[in-house]
Amino acid sequence: MIDLVVCSVAEAEYADALCWYAERSVSAAERFDAEFDQAMQTIASDPERFPKYDDRHHYYLMRHFPYQIIYRQHQDHWVVIAVAHTARKPNYWSGR
């Protein structure tokens, strides 16, 4: 398993999404949280397995929620740079 670090901005995006779901349904928030945790474990097990967004970034599409996890390699570890909604502000994270 590799080191997978979540940058503070991506952590805030995750927290915002989790709060949004929690305001509507506790069970939806729990499912979102569980799927996110599973996604992080899956990415950490083999980060290059998932498609490339561009020449530097990979992405993982969450199966049951409209979010993608954008990440890239940085020296000897991988960094999650965005937890992005798939239908809002495309590529807003590209400057990170």
CNS distance restraints for C-alpha pairs under 8 A (distance, minus, plus):
assign (resid   1 and name CA) (resid  44 and name CA) 5.61 0.50 0.50
assign (resid   1 and name CA) (resid  45 and name CA) 4.88 0.50 0.50
assign (resid   1 and name CA) (resid  46 and name CA) 7.44 0.50 0.50
assign (resid   2 and name CA) (resid  44 and name CA) 5.37 0.50 0.50
assign (resid   2 and name CA) (resid  45 and name CA) 6.63 0.50 0.50
assign (resid   2 and name CA) (resid  46 and name CA) 7.82 0.50 0.50
assign (resid   2 and name CA) (resid  77 and name CA) 6.73 0.50 0.50
assign (resid   2 and name CA) (resid  78 and name CA) 7.56 0.50 0.50
assign (resid   3 and name CA) (resid  44 and name CA) 6.85 0.50 0.50
assign (resid   3 and name CA) (resid  77 and name CA) 5.13 0.50 0.50
assign (resid   3 and name CA) (resid  78 and name CA) 6.22 0.50 0.50
assign (resid   4 and name CA) (resid  40 and name CA) 7.83 0.50 0.50
assign (resid   4 and name CA) (resid  44 and name CA) 5.98 0.50 0.50
assign (resid   4 and name CA) (resid  77 and name CA) 6.21 0.50 0.50
assign (resid   4 and name CA) (resid  78 and name CA) 4.88 0.50 0.50
assign (resid   4 and name CA) (resid  79 and name CA) 5.71 0.50 0.50
assign (resid   4 and name CA) (resid  80 and name CA) 7.17 0.50 0.50
assign (resid   5 and name CA) (resid  77 and name CA) 7.47 0.50 0.50
assign (resid   5 and name CA) (resid  78 and name CA) 6.20 0.50 0.50
assign (resid   5 and name CA) (resid  79 and name CA) 4.75 0.50 0.50
assign (resid   5 and name CA) (resid  80 and name CA) 6.11 0.50 0.50
assign (resid   6 and name CA) (resid  10 and name CA) 6.24 0.50 0.50
assign (resid   6 and name CA) (resid  11 and name CA) 6.13 0.50 0.50
assign (resid   6 and name CA) (resid  79 and name CA) 5.69 0.50 0.50
assign (resid   6 and name CA) (resid  80 and name CA) 4.66 0.50 0.50
assign (resid   6 and name CA) (resid  81 and name CA) 6.66 0.50 0.50
assign (resid   7 and name CA) (resid  11 and name CA) 6.17 0.50 0.50
assign (resid   7 and name CA) (resid  79 and name CA) 6.68 0.50 0.50
assign (resid   7 and name CA) (resid  80 and name CA) 6.09 0.50 0.50
assign (resid   7 and name CA) (resid  81 and name CA) 5.75 0.50 0.50
assign (resid   7 and name CA) (resid  82 and name CA) 7.98 0.50 0.50
assign (resid   8 and name CA) (resid  12 and name CA) 6.18 0.50 0.50
assign (resid   9 and name CA) (resid  13 and name CA) 6.30 0.50 0.50
assign (resid   9 and name CA) (resid  81 and name CA) 7.14 0.50 0.50
assign (resid   9 and name CA) (resid  82 and name CA) 7.06 0.50 0.50
assign (resid  10 and name CA) (resid  14 and name CA) 6.18 0.50 0.50
assign (resid  10 and name CA) (resid  80 and name CA) 6.65 0.50 0.50
assign (resid  10 and name CA) (resid  81 and name CA) 5.41 0.50 0.50
assign (resid  10 and name CA) (resid  82 and name CA) 4.42 0.50 0.50
assign (resid  10 and name CA) (resid  83 and name CA) 5.43 0.50 0.50
assign (resid  11 and name CA) (resid  15 and name CA) 6.20 0.50 0.50
assign (resid  11 and name CA) (resid  82 and name CA) 7.99 0.50 0.50
assign (resid  11 and name CA) (resid  83 and name CA) 7.73 0.50 0.50
assign (resid  12 and name CA) (resid  16 and name CA) 6.07 0.50 0.50
assign (resid  13 and name CA) (resid  17 and name CA) 6.24 0.50 0.50
assign (resid  13 and name CA) (resid  82 and name CA) 7.13 0.50 0.50
assign (resid  13 and name CA) (resid  83 and name CA) 5.72 0.50 0.50
assign (resid  13 and name CA) (resid  84 and name CA) 7.35 0.50 0.50
assign (resid  14 and name CA) (resid  18 and name CA) 6.13 0.50 0.50
assign (resid  14 and name CA) (resid  83 and name CA) 5.84 0.50 0.50
assign (resid  15 and name CA) (resid  19 and name CA) 6.11 0.50 0.50
assign (resid  16 and name CA) (resid  20 and name CA) 6.17 0.50 0.50
assign (resid  17 and name CA) (resid  21 and name CA) 6.34 0.50 0.50
assign (resid  18 and name CA) (resid  22 and name CA) 6.09 0.50 0.50
assign (resid  18 and name CA) (resid  29 and name CA) 5.64 0.50 0.50
assign (resid  18 and name CA) (resid  32 and name CA) 6.86 0.50 0.50
assign (resid  18 and name CA) (resid  33 and name CA) 6.93 0.50 0.50
assign (resid  19 and name CA) (resid  23 and name CA) 6.11 0.50 0.50
assign (resid  19 and name CA) (resid  29 and name CA) 7.41 0.50 0.50
assign (resid  20 and name CA) (resid  24 and name CA) 6.79 0.50 0.50
assign (resid  21 and name CA) (resid  25 and name CA) 5.89 0.50 0.50
assign (resid  21 and name CA) (resid  26 and name CA) 7.13 0.50 0.50
assign (resid  21 and name CA) (resid  28 and name CA) 5.87 0.50 0.50
assign (resid  21 and name CA) (resid  29 and name CA) 4.82 0.50 0.50
assign (resid  21 and name CA) (resid  32 and name CA) 7.77 0.50 0.50
assign (resid  22 and name CA) (resid  26 and name CA) 4.83 0.50 0.50
assign (resid  22 and name CA) (resid  27 and name CA) 7.71 0.50 0.50
assign (resid  22 and name CA) (resid  28 and name CA) 6.82 0.50 0.50
assign (resid  22 and name CA) (resid  29 and name CA) 4.82 0.50 0.50
assign (resid  22 and name CA) (resid  30 and name CA) 7.97 0.50 0.50
assign (resid  24 and name CA) (resid  28 and name CA) 7.72 0.50 0.50
assign (resid  25 and name CA) (resid  29 and name CA) 6.35 0.50 0.50
assign (resid  26 and name CA) (resid  30 and name CA) 6.21 0.50 0.50
assign (resid  27 and name CA) (resid  31 and name CA) 6.16 0.50 0.50
assign (resid  28 and name CA) (resid  32 and name CA) 6.09 0.50 0.50
assign (resid  29 and name CA) (resid  33 and name CA) 6.07 0.50 0.50
assign (resid  30 and name CA) (resid  34 and name CA) 6.11 0.50 0.50
assign (resid  31 and name CA) (resid  35 and name CA) 6.04 0.50 0.50
assign (resid  32 and name CA) (resid  36 and name CA) 6.05 0.50 0.50
assign (resid  32 and name CA) (resid  65 and name CA) 7.10 0.50 0.50
assign (resid  33 and name CA) (resid  37 and name CA) 6.18 0.50 0.50
assign (resid  34 and name CA) (resid  38 and name CA) 6.18 0.50 0.50
assign (resid  35 and name CA) (resid  39 and name CA) 6.04 0.50 0.50
assign (resid  35 and name CA) (resid  62 and name CA) 7.23 0.50 0.50
assign (resid  35 and name CA) (resid  64 and name CA) 7.99 0.50 0.50
assign (resid  36 and name CA) (resid  40 and name CA) 6.23 0.50 0.50
assign (resid  36 and name CA) (resid  62 and name CA) 7.50 0.50 0.50
assign (resid  37 and name CA) (resid  41 and name CA) 6.40 0.50 0.50
assign (resid  38 and name CA) (resid  42 and name CA) 6.12 0.50 0.50
assign (resid  39 and name CA) (resid  43 and name CA) 6.04 0.50 0.50
assign (resid  39 and name CA) (resid  60 and name CA) 7.54 0.50 0.50
assign (resid  39 and name CA) (resid  62 and name CA) 7.24 0.50 0.50
assign (resid  40 and name CA) (resid  44 and name CA) 6.04 0.50 0.50
assign (resid  41 and name CA) (resid  45 and name CA) 6.19 0.50 0.50
assign (resid  42 and name CA) (resid  46 and name CA) 6.82 0.50 0.50
assign (resid  42 and name CA) (resid  47 and name CA) 7.79 0.50 0.50
assign (resid  43 and name CA) (resid  47 and name CA) 4.69 0.50 0.50
assign (resid  43 and name CA) (resid  49 and name CA) 7.99 0.50 0.50
assign (resid  43 and name CA) (resid  50 and name CA) 7.85 0.50 0.50
assign (resid  43 and name CA) (resid  60 and name CA) 7.67 0.50 0.50
assign (resid  47 and name CA) (resid  58 and name CA) 7.88 0.50 0.50
assign (resid  47 and name CA) (resid  78 and name CA) 7.91 0.50 0.50
assign (resid  48 and name CA) (resid  58 and name CA) 7.46 0.50 0.50
assign (resid  50 and name CA) (resid  58 and name CA) 6.29 0.50 0.50
assign (resid  50 and name CA) (resid  59 and name CA) 6.34 0.50 0.50
assign (resid  50 and name CA) (resid  60 and name CA) 6.30 0.50 0.50
assign (resid  51 and name CA) (resid  58 and name CA) 5.59 0.50 0.50
assign (resid  51 and name CA) (resid  59 and name CA) 6.04 0.50 0.50
assign (resid  51 and name CA) (resid  60 and name CA) 7.49 0.50 0.50
assign (resid  52 and name CA) (resid  56 and name CA) 7.42 0.50 0.50
assign (resid  52 and name CA) (resid  57 and name CA) 5.67 0.50 0.50
assign (resid  52 and name CA) (resid  58 and name CA) 4.12 0.50 0.50
assign (resid  52 and name CA) (resid  59 and name CA) 6.29 0.50 0.50
assign (resid  53 and name CA) (resid  57 and name CA) 5.31 0.50 0.50
assign (resid  53 and name CA) (resid  58 and name CA) 5.20 0.50 0.50
assign (resid  53 and name CA) (resid  59 and name CA) 6.15 0.50 0.50
assign (resid  54 and name CA) (resid  58 and name CA) 7.26 0.50 0.50
assign (resid  56 and name CA) (resid  72 and name CA) 6.09 0.50 0.50
assign (resid  56 and name CA) (resid  73 and name CA) 7.60 0.50 0.50
assign (resid  57 and name CA) (resid  70 and name CA) 6.58 0.50 0.50
assign (resid  57 and name CA) (resid  71 and name CA) 5.62 0.50 0.50
assign (resid  57 and name CA) (resid  72 and name CA) 4.76 0.50 0.50
assign (resid  57 and name CA) (resid  73 and name CA) 7.81 0.50 0.50
assign (resid  58 and name CA) (resid  70 and name CA) 5.86 0.50 0.50
assign (resid  58 and name CA) (resid  71 and name CA) 5.43 0.50 0.50
assign (resid  58 and name CA) (resid  72 and name CA) 6.06 0.50 0.50
assign (resid  59 and name CA) (resid  68 and name CA) 6.33 0.50 0.50
assign (resid  59 and name CA) (resid  69 and name CA) 5.44 0.50 0.50
assign (resid  59 and name CA) (resid  70 and name CA) 4.52 0.50 0.50
assign (resid  59 and name CA) (resid  71 and name CA) 6.23 0.50 0.50
assign (resid  60 and name CA) (resid  68 and name CA) 5.43 0.50 0.50
assign (resid  60 and name CA) (resid  69 and name CA) 5.09 0.50 0.50
assign (resid  60 and name CA) (resid  70 and name CA) 6.68 0.50 0.50
assign (resid  61 and name CA) (resid  66 and name CA) 7.81 0.50 0.50
assign (resid  61 and name CA) (resid  67 and name CA) 6.27 0.50 0.50
assign (resid  61 and name CA) (resid  68 and name CA) 4.42 0.50 0.50
assign (resid  61 and name CA) (resid  69 and name CA) 6.52 0.50 0.50
assign (resid  62 and name CA) (resid  66 and name CA) 6.70 0.50 0.50
assign (resid  62 and name CA) (resid  67 and name CA) 5.67 0.50 0.50
assign (resid  62 and name CA) (resid  68 and name CA) 5.81 0.50 0.50
assign (resid  62 and name CA) (resid  69 and name CA) 7.63 0.50 0.50
assign (resid  66 and name CA) (resid  85 and name CA) 5.73 0.50 0.50
assign (resid  66 and name CA) (resid  86 and name CA) 5.45 0.50 0.50
assign (resid  66 and name CA) (resid  87 and name CA) 7.44 0.50 0.50
assign (resid  67 and name CA) (resid  83 and name CA) 6.51 0.50 0.50
assign (resid  67 and name CA) (resid  84 and name CA) 5.40 0.50 0.50
assign (resid  67 and name CA) (resid  85 and name CA) 4.38 0.50 0.50
assign (resid  67 and name CA) (resid  86 and name CA) 5.30 0.50 0.50
assign (resid  68 and name CA) (resid  82 and name CA) 7.95 0.50 0.50
assign (resid  68 and name CA) (resid  83 and name CA) 5.85 0.50 0.50
assign (resid  68 and name CA) (resid  84 and name CA) 5.33 0.50 0.50
assign (resid  68 and name CA) (resid  85 and name CA) 6.42 0.50 0.50
assign (resid  68 and name CA) (resid  86 and name CA) 6.36 0.50 0.50
assign (resid  69 and name CA) (resid  80 and name CA) 6.87 0.50 0.50
assign (resid  69 and name CA) (resid  81 and name CA) 7.85 0.50 0.50
assign (resid  69 and name CA) (resid  82 and name CA) 5.89 0.50 0.50
assign (resid  69 and name CA) (resid  83 and name CA) 4.74 0.50 0.50
assign (resid  69 and name CA) (resid  84 and name CA) 6.40 0.50 0.50
assign (resid  70 and name CA) (resid  80 and name CA) 5.78 0.50 0.50
assign (resid  70 and name CA) (resid  81 and name CA) 5.79 0.50 0.50
assign (resid  70 and name CA) (resid  82 and name CA) 5.11 0.50 0.50
assign (resid  70 and name CA) (resid  83 and name CA) 6.45 0.50 0.50
assign (resid  70 and name CA) (resid  84 and name CA) 7.44 0.50 0.50
assign (resid  71 and name CA) (resid  78 and name CA) 6.79 0.50 0.50
assign (resid  71 and name CA) (resid  79 and name CA) 5.35 0.50 0.50
assign (resid  71 and name CA) (resid  80 and name CA) 4.11 0.50 0.50
assign (resid  71 and name CA) (resid  81 and name CA) 5.43 0.50 0.50
assign (resid  71 and name CA) (resid  82 and name CA) 7.06 0.50 0.50
assign (resid  72 and name CA) (resid  78 and name CA) 5.54 0.50 0.50
assign (resid  72 and name CA) (resid  79 and name CA) 5.47 0.50 0.50
assign (resid  72 and name CA) (resid  80 and name CA) 6.68 0.50 0.50
assign (resid  72 and name CA) (resid  81 and name CA) 7.51 0.50 0.50
assign (resid  73 and name CA) (resid  77 and name CA) 5.94 0.50 0.50
assign (resid  73 and name CA) (resid  78 and name CA) 4.27 0.50 0.50
assign (resid  73 and name CA) (resid  79 and name CA) 6.19 0.50 0.50
assign (resid  74 and name CA) (resid  78 and name CA) 5.60 0.50 0.50
assign (resid  74 and name CA) (resid  79 and name CA) 6.62 0.50 0.50
assign (resid  81 and name CA) (resid  93 and name CA) 7.41 0.50 0.50
assign (resid  81 and name CA) (resid  96 and name CA) 6.77 0.50 0.50
assign (resid  82 and name CA) (resid  93 and name CA) 6.43 0.50 0.50
assign (resid  84 and name CA) (resid  88 and name CA) 7.81 0.50 0.50
assign (resid  85 and name CA) (resid  89 and name CA) 7.99 0.50 0.50
assign (resid  86 and name CA) (resid  90 and name CA) 7.38 0.50 0.50
